[in-house]
Amino acid sequence: MWIDTHCHLTYEGLIENQAAVLQRAAAAGVARYVTIGTHLEDHDRVIKTLRAFPAVFGAIGIHPHHAAEVEPGFEGFVEHRFKTEPKLLAVGECGLDYHYDNSPKLVQKGIFETQLEMARRLKLPAILHVRDAHADALAIIRAFPEVRVVVHCFTGTPAECEAWLDLGAYIGITGIVTYKNAPDVRADAQLVPADRLLVETDAPYLSPDPVRSTKPCEPAFVRHTGEFVAQLRGVSSEELARQTTENAGRFFGLKLIA
């Protein structure tokens, strides 16, 4: 089976038709999903989704684009969610994004560190969003060696990928790997050790080839990404599905695949 380890079932384009979206994914061999909540209002929708669909698990956090929106003490509210919803498996996505100016860098760093502290307290993994900010994100993560992390939708250089791997990070690969203008991502997908590779859609974004023109992207499409990565790595798609499912269970906790 395949697991879509990062999607946004509560975003426009998917939330309106969640049941049909998940039926199509199941027909494509996708058995589990991790849907991500990126701001406080989104967290309520995520929890509602988890309770409606047995195969859907979740993570909640404050995306760097929303870092300037939260008030001091926000982490207490978020932490309460984890203590009352057992299907929340990770903190995030959280991190740094210097590509856009949605939140000042210093604010992003502070909110990122607060969430890593929360992950450490709760003994949960963290899902990272890092764009054009790898050096700063790596420096912050080095202070949290106890926190297991995945850098989702990895688009860094192979050297940046090596730096994350040296810290024990997992790497999430999206449909970008199928794009002809993404040689670094293809190199990254071959570089990651087999036991730290995850596949994801980031739906409703980043539809992979051969369905790149299909909008929105759906969790069913993770199969296309997985099959492409399998070909890159010289293994069968069945082997990559088995390995990435095992990796997801190890990263998020075995309840994901039980």
Contacts in CASP RR format, 6 or more apart in sequence:
PFRMAT RR
TARGET T0000
AUTHOR 0000-0000-0000
METHOD contacts of the structure
MODEL  1
MWIDTHCHLTYEGLIENQAAVLQRAAAAGVARYVTIGTHLEDHDRVIKTL
RAFPAVFGAIGIHPHHAAEVEPGFEGFVEHRFKTEPKLLAVGECGLDYHY
DNSPKLVQKGIFETQLEMARRLKLPAILHVRDAHADALAIIRAFPEVRVV
VHCFTGTPAECEAWLDLGAYIGITGIVTYKNAPDVRADAQLVPADRLLVE
TDAPYLSPDPVRSTKPCEPAFVRHTGEFVAQLRGVSSEELARQTTENAGR
FFGLKLIA
1 29 0 8 1.000
1 30 0 8 1.000
1 31 0 8 1.000
1 32 0 8 1.000
1 241 0 8 1.000
1 245 0 8 1.000
2 28 0 8 1.000
2 29 0 8 1.000
2 30 0 8 1.000
2 31 0 8 1.000
2 199 0 8 1.000
2 222 0 8 1.000
2 223 0 8 1.000
2 226 0 8 1.000
2 241 0 8 1.000
2 244 0 8 1.000
2 245 0 8 1.000
3 30 0 8 1.000
3 31 0 8 1.000
3 32 0 8 1.000
3 33 0 8 1.000
3 34 0 8 1.000
3 199 0 8 1.000
3 222 0 8 1.000
3 244 0 8 1.000
3 245 0 8 1.000
3 248 0 8 1.000
3 249 0 8 1.000
3 256 0 8 1.000
3 257 0 8 1.000
4 25 0 8 1.000
4 30 0 8 1.000
4 32 0 8 1.000
4 33 0 8 1.000
4 34 0 8 1.000
4 199 0 8 1.000
4 200 0 8 1.000
4 201 0 8 1.000
4 203 0 8 1.000
4 219 0 8 1.000
4 222 0 8 1.000
5 34 0 8 1.000
5 150 0 8 1.000
5 152 0 8 1.000
5 172 0 8 1.000
5 198 0 8 1.000
5 199 0 8 1.000
5 200 0 8 1.000
5 244 0 8 1.000
5 248 0 8 1.000
5 251 0 8 1.000
5 252 0 8 1.000
6 34 0 8 1.000
6 36 0 8 1.000
6 93 0 8 1.000
6 127 0 8 1.000
6 152 0 8 1.000
6 153 0 8 1.000
6 172 0 8 1.000
6 174 0 8 1.000
6 198 0 8 1.000
6 200 0 8 1.000
6 201 0 8 1.000
6 202 0 8 1.000
7 14 0 8 1.000
7 33 0 8 1.000
7 34 0 8 1.000
7 35 0 8 1.000
7 36 0 8 1.000
7 200 0 8 1.000
7 201 0 8 1.000
7 202 0 8 1.000
7 203 0 8 1.000
7 219 0 8 1.000
8 14 0 8 1.000
8 35 0 8 1.000
8 36 0 8 1.000
8 37 0 8 1.000
8 38 0 8 1.000
8 202 0 8 1.000
8 203 0 8 1.000
8 204 0 8 1.000
8 205 0 8 1.000
9 15 0 8 1.000
9 18 0 8 1.000
9 21 0 8 1.000
9 22 0 8 1.000
9 33 0 8 1.000
9 35 0 8 1.000
9 46 0 8 1.000
9 49 0 8 1.000
9 56 0 8 1.000
9 203 0 8 1.000
9 219 0 8 1.000
10 35 0 8 1.000
10 37 0 8 1.000
10 42 0 8 1.000
10 45 0 8 1.000
10 46 0 8 1.000
10 49 0 8 1.000
11 203 0 8 1.000
11 204 0 8 1.000
12 204 0 8 1.000
13 204 0 8 1.000
13 216 0 8 1.000
14 21 0 8 1.000
14 203 0 8 1.000
14 204 0 8 1.000
14 216 0 8 1.000
14 218 0 8 1.000
15 45 0 8 1.000
15 49 0 8 1.000
18 49 0 8 1.000
18 52 0 8 1.000
18 53 0 8 1.000
19 53 0 8 1.000
21 218 0 8 1.000
21 219 0 8 1.000
21 220 0 8 1.000
22 33 0 8 1.000
22 53 0 8 1.000
22 55 0 8 1.000
22 56 0 8 1.000
22 219 0 8 1.000
24 218 0 8 1.000
24 220 0 8 1.000
25 33 0 8 1.000
25 218 0 8 1.000
25 219 0 8 1.000
25 220 0 8 1.000
25 222 0 8 1.000
26 55 0 8 1.000
27 220 0 8 1.000
28 220 0 8 1.000
28 221 0 8 1.000
28 223 0 8 1.000
29 223 0 8 1.000
30 219 0 8 1.000
30 220 0 8 1.000
30 222 0 8 1.000
30 223 0 8 1.000
31 55 0 8 1.000
31 245 0 8 1.000
32 55 0 8 1.000
32 56 0 8 1.000
32 57 0 8 1.000
32 245 0 8 1.000
32 248 0 8 1.000
32 256 0 8 1.000
32 257 0 8 1.000
33 53 0 8 1.000
33 55 0 8 1.000
33 56 0 8 1.000
33 57 0 8 1.000
33 219 0 8 1.000
34 56 0 8 1.000
34 57 0 8 1.000
34 58 0 8 1.000
34 59 0 8 1.000
34 89 0 8 1.000
34 90 0 8 1.000
34 248 0 8 1.000
34 252 0 8 1.000
34 256 0 8 1.000
35 46 0 8 1.000
35 49 0 8 1.000
35 50 0 8 1.000
35 56 0 8 1.000
35 57 0 8 1.000
35 58 0 8 1.000
35 59 0 8 1.000
36 46 0 8 1.000
36 58 0 8 1.000
36 59 0 8 1.000
36 60 0 8 1.000
36 61 0 8 1.000
36 92 0 8 1.000
36 93 0 8 1.000
36 127 0 8 1.000
37 43 0 8 1.000
37 45 0 8 1.000
37 46 0 8 1.000
37 58 0 8 1.000
37 59 0 8 1.000
37 60 0 8 1.000
37 61 0 8 1.000
37 63 0 8 1.000
37 92 0 8 1.000
37 93 0 8 1.000
38 61 0 8 1.000
38 62 0 8 1.000
38 63 0 8 1.000
38 65 0 8 1.000
38 66 0 8 1.000
38 92 0 8 1.000
38 93 0 8 1.000
39 61 0 8 1.000
39 62 0 8 1.000
39 63 0 8 1.000
39 66 0 8 1.000
39 69 0 8 1.000
39 70 0 8 1.000
40 62 0 8 1.000
40 69 0 8 1.000
40 70 0 8 1.000
40 74 0 8 1.000
40 77 0 8 1.000
40 78 0 8 1.000
42 60 0 8 1.000
43 60 0 8 1.000
43 61 0 8 1.000
43 78 0 8 1.000
43 81 0 8 1.000
46 58 0 8 1.000
46 60 0 8 1.000
46 88 0 8 1.000
47 60 0 8 1.000
47 81 0 8 1.000
47 85 0 8 1.000
47 88 0 8 1.000
49 56 0 8 1.000
50 56 0 8 1.000
50 57 0 8 1.000
50 58 0 8 1.000
50 85 0 8 1.000
50 87 0 8 1.000
50 88 0 8 1.000
51 87 0 8 1.000
56 87 0 8 1.000
57 87 0 8 1.000
57 88 0 8 1.000
57 89 0 8 1.000
57 252 0 8 1.000
57 255 0 8 1.000
57 256 0 8 1.000
58 87 0 8 1.000
58 88 0 8 1.000
58 89 0 8 1.000
58 90 0 8 1.000
59 88 0 8 1.000
59 89 0 8 1.000
59 90 0 8 1.000
59 91 0 8 1.000
59 92 0 8 1.000
59 93 0 8 1.000
59 127 0 8 1.000
60 78 0 8 1.000
60 81 0 8 1.000
60 82 0 8 1.000
60 88 0 8 1.000
60 91 0 8 1.000
60 92 0 8 1.000
61 78 0 8 1.000
61 91 0 8 1.000
61 92 0 8 1.000
61 93 0 8 1.000
61 94 0 8 1.000
61 115 0 8 1.000
62 69 0 8 1.000
62 70 0 8 1.000
62 74 0 8 1.000
62 78 0 8 1.000
62 92 0 8 1.000
62 94 0 8 1.000
62 111 0 8 1.000
62 115 0 8 1.000
63 92 0 8 1.000
63 93 0 8 1.000
63 94 0 8 1.000
63 95 0 8 1.000
63 97 0 8 1.000
63 129 0 8 1.000
64 94 0 8 1.000
64 95 0 8 1.000
64 96 0 8 1.000
64 97 0 8 1.000
64 102 0 8 1.000
64 103 0 8 1.000
64 108 0 8 1.000
64 111 0 8 1.000
64 112 0 8 1.000
64 129 0 8 1.000
65 97 0 8 1.000
65 100 0 8 1.000
65 102 0 8 1.000
65 103 0 8 1.000
66 102 0 8 1.000
66 103 0 8 1.000
67 102 0 8 1.000
67 103 0 8 1.000
67 107 0 8 1.000
67 108 0 8 1.000
67 110 0 8 1.000
67 111 0 8 1.000
67 112 0 8 1.000
68 102 0 8 1.000
68 103 0 8 1.000
68 104 0 8 1.000
68 107 0 8 1.000
70 111 0 8 1.000
74 114 0 8 1.000
75 114 0 8 1.000
75 115 0 8 1.000
75 117 0 8 1.000
75 118 0 8 1.000
78 91 0 8 1.000
78 115 0 8 1.000
78 118 0 8 1.000
79 118 0 8 1.000
79 121 0 8 1.000
79 122 0 8 1.000
81 88 0 8 1.000
82 88 0 8 1.000
82 91 0 8 1.000
82 122 0 8 1.000
82 124 0 8 1.000
86 255 0 8 1.000
89 124 0 8 1.000
89 125 0 8 1.000
89 252 0 8 1.000
89 253 0 8 1.000
89 255 0 8 1.000
89 256 0 8 1.000
90 119 0 8 1.000
90 124 0 8 1.000
90 125 0 8 1.000
90 126 0 8 1.000
90 127 0 8 1.000
90 252 0 8 1.000
91 115 0 8 1.000
91 116 0 8 1.000
91 118 0 8 1.000
91 119 0 8 1.000
91 122 0 8 1.000
91 124 0 8 1.000
91 125 0 8 1.000
91 126 0 8 1.000
91 127 0 8 1.000
92 115 0 8 1.000
92 126 0 8 1.000
92 127 0 8 1.000
92 128 0 8 1.000
92 129 0 8 1.000
93 127 0 8 1.000
93 128 0 8 1.000
93 129 0 8 1.000
93 152 0 8 1.000
94 111 0 8 1.000
94 112 0 8 1.000
94 115 0 8 1.000
94 116 0 8 1.000
94 126 0 8 1.000
94 127 0 8 1.000
94 128 0 8 1.000
94 129 0 8 1.000
95 108 0 8 1.000
95 112 0 8 1.000
95 115 0 8 1.000
95 128 0 8 1.000
95 129 0 8 1.000
95 130 0 8 1.000
95 133 0 8 1.000
95 137 0 8 1.000
96 105 0 8 1.000
96 108 0 8 1.000
96 109 0 8 1.000
96 112 0 8 1.000
96 129 0 8 1.000
96 130 0 8 1.000
96 131 0 8 1.000
96 133 0 8 1.000
96 136 0 8 1.000
96 137 0 8 1.000
96 140 0 8 1.000
97 108 0 8 1.000
97 129 0 8 1.000
97 130 0 8 1.000
97 131 0 8 1.000
97 132 0 8 1.000
97 133 0 8 1.000
98 105 0 8 1.000
98 131 0 8 1.000
98 132 0 8 1.000
98 133 0 8 1.000
98 136 0 8 1.000
99 131 0 8 1.000
99 132 0 8 1.000
103 111 0 8 1.000
105 136 0 8 1.000
109 136 0 8 1.000
109 140 0 8 1.000
112 137 0 8 1.000
112 140 0 8 1.000
113 140 0 8 1.000
113 143 0 8 1.000
115 126 0 8 1.000
116 126 0 8 1.000
116 140 0 8 1.000
116 141 0 8 1.000
116 143 0 8 1.000
116 144 0 8 1.000
116 147 0 8 1.000
117 144 0 8 1.000
119 125 0 8 1.000
119 126 0 8 1.000
119 144 0 8 1.000
119 147 0 8 1.000
120 144 0 8 1.000
120 146 0 8 1.000
120 147 0 8 1.000
125 147 0 8 1.000
125 148 0 8 1.000
125 149 0 8 1.000
125 150 0 8 1.000
125 251 0 8 1.000
125 252 0 8 1.000
126 147 0 8 1.000
126 148 0 8 1.000
126 149 0 8 1.000
126 150 0 8 1.000
127 149 0 8 1.000
127 150 0 8 1.000
127 152 0 8 1.000
128 137 0 8 1.000
128 141 0 8 1.000
128 149 0 8 1.000
128 150 0 8 1.000
128 151 0 8 1.000
128 152 0 8 1.000
128 169 0 8 1.000
129 152 0 8 1.000
129 153 0 8 1.000
130 137 0 8 1.000
130 151 0 8 1.000
131 155 0 8 1.000
134 156 0 8 1.000
134 160 0 8 1.000
134 163 0 8 1.000
134 164 0 8 1.000
138 163 0 8 1.000
138 164 0 8 1.000
138 167 0 8 1.000
141 147 0 8 1.000
141 149 0 8 1.000
141 167 0 8 1.000
141 169 0 8 1.000
142 167 0 8 1.000
145 167 0 8 1.000
148 170 0 8 1.000
148 251 0 8 1.000
149 167 0 8 1.000
149 168 0 8 1.000
149 169 0 8 1.000
149 170 0 8 1.000
150 169 0 8 1.000
150 170 0 8 1.000
150 171 0 8 1.000
150 172 0 8 1.000
150 198 0 8 1.000
150 251 0 8 1.000
151 164 0 8 1.000
151 169 0 8 1.000
151 170 0 8 1.000
151 171 0 8 1.000
151 172 0 8 1.000
152 172 0 8 1.000
152 174 0 8 1.000
152 198 0 8 1.000
152 200 0 8 1.000
152 202 0 8 1.000
153 172 0 8 1.000
153 174 0 8 1.000
153 176 0 8 1.000
153 200 0 8 1.000
153 202 0 8 1.000
153 206 0 8 1.000
154 161 0 8 1.000
154 164 0 8 1.000
154 171 0 8 1.000
154 172 0 8 1.000
154 173 0 8 1.000
154 185 0 8 1.000
154 188 0 8 1.000
155 176 0 8 1.000
155 182 0 8 1.000
155 184 0 8 1.000
155 185 0 8 1.000
156 184 0 8 1.000
156 185 0 8 1.000
156 188 0 8 1.000
157 184 0 8 1.000
158 184 0 8 1.000
158 187 0 8 1.000
158 188 0 8 1.000
158 191 0 8 1.000
161 171 0 8 1.000
161 187 0 8 1.000
161 188 0 8 1.000
161 191 0 8 1.000
161 192 0 8 1.000
162 191 0 8 1.000
164 171 0 8 1.000
165 171 0 8 1.000
165 191 0 8 1.000
165 192 0 8 1.000
165 193 0 8 1.000
165 196 0 8 1.000
168 196 0 8 1.000
169 196 0 8 1.000
170 196 0 8 1.000
170 197 0 8 1.000
170 198 0 8 1.000
170 247 0 8 1.000
170 251 0 8 1.000
171 188 0 8 1.000
171 192 0 8 1.000
171 196 0 8 1.000
171 197 0 8 1.000
171 198 0 8 1.000
172 197 0 8 1.000
172 198 0 8 1.000
172 199 0 8 1.000
172 200 0 8 1.000
173 185 0 8 1.000
173 188 0 8 1.000
173 189 0 8 1.000
173 192 0 8 1.000
173 197 0 8 1.000
173 198 0 8 1.000
173 199 0 8 1.000
173 200 0 8 1.000
173 225 0 8 1.000
173 226 0 8 1.000
173 229 0 8 1.000
174 199 0 8 1.000
174 200 0 8 1.000
174 201 0 8 1.000
174 202 0 8 1.000
174 206 0 8 1.000
174 208 0 8 1.000
174 225 0 8 1.000
175 201 0 8 1.000
175 202 0 8 1.000
175 206 0 8 1.000
175 207 0 8 1.000
175 208 0 8 1.000
175 209 0 8 1.000
175 221 0 8 1.000
175 224 0 8 1.000
175 225 0 8 1.000
175 228 0 8 1.000
176 182 0 8 1.000
176 185 0 8 1.000
176 206 0 8 1.000
176 208 0 8 1.000
177 185 0 8 1.000
177 186 0 8 1.000
177 189 0 8 1.000
177 208 0 8 1.000
177 225 0 8 1.000
177 228 0 8 1.000
177 229 0 8 1.000
177 232 0 8 1.000
178 208 0 8 1.000
178 209 0 8 1.000
178 212 0 8 1.000
178 224 0 8 1.000
178 225 0 8 1.000
178 228 0 8 1.000
179 185 0 8 1.000
179 209 0 8 1.000
179 212 0 8 1.000
186 232 0 8 1.000
189 197 0 8 1.000
189 229 0 8 1.000
189 232 0 8 1.000
189 233 0 8 1.000
190 232 0 8 1.000
190 233 0 8 1.000
194 233 0 8 1.000
194 243 0 8 1.000
195 243 0 8 1.000
195 246 0 8 1.000
195 247 0 8 1.000
195 250 0 8 1.000
196 247 0 8 1.000
197 229 0 8 1.000
197 240 0 8 1.000
197 243 0 8 1.000
197 244 0 8 1.000
197 247 0 8 1.000
198 244 0 8 1.000
198 247 0 8 1.000
198 248 0 8 1.000
198 251 0 8 1.000
199 222 0 8 1.000
199 225 0 8 1.000
199 226 0 8 1.000
199 229 0 8 1.000
199 240 0 8 1.000
199 244 0 8 1.000
200 222 0 8 1.000
200 225 0 8 1.000
201 208 0 8 1.000
201 217 0 8 1.000
201 218 0 8 1.000
201 219 0 8 1.000
201 221 0 8 1.000
201 222 0 8 1.000
201 225 0 8 1.000
202 217 0 8 1.000
203 216 0 8 1.000
203 217 0 8 1.000
203 218 0 8 1.000
203 219 0 8 1.000
203 221 0 8 1.000
204 215 0 8 1.000
204 216 0 8 1.000
204 217 0 8 1.000
204 218 0 8 1.000
205 216 0 8 1.000
205 217 0 8 1.000
206 217 0 8 1.000
207 213 0 8 1.000
207 214 0 8 1.000
207 215 0 8 1.000
207 216 0 8 1.000
207 217 0 8 1.000
207 221 0 8 1.000
208 217 0 8 1.000
208 221 0 8 1.000
208 224 0 8 1.000
208 225 0 8 1.000
208 228 0 8 1.000
209 224 0 8 1.000
209 228 0 8 1.000
210 224 0 8 1.000
211 221 0 8 1.000
211 224 0 8 1.000
214 221 0 8 1.000
223 237 0 8 1.000
226 237 0 8 1.000
226 240 0 8 1.000
226 241 0 8 1.000
226 244 0 8 1.000
227 237 0 8 1.000
227 240 0 8 1.000
229 240 0 8 1.000
230 236 0 8 1.000
230 237 0 8 1.000
230 239 0 8 1.000
230 240 0 8 1.000
231 237 0 8 1.000
233 240 0 8 1.000
235 243 0 8 1.000
245 257 0 8 1.000
248 256 0 8 1.000
248 257 0 8 1.000
249 256 0 8 1.000
249 257 0 8 1.000
END
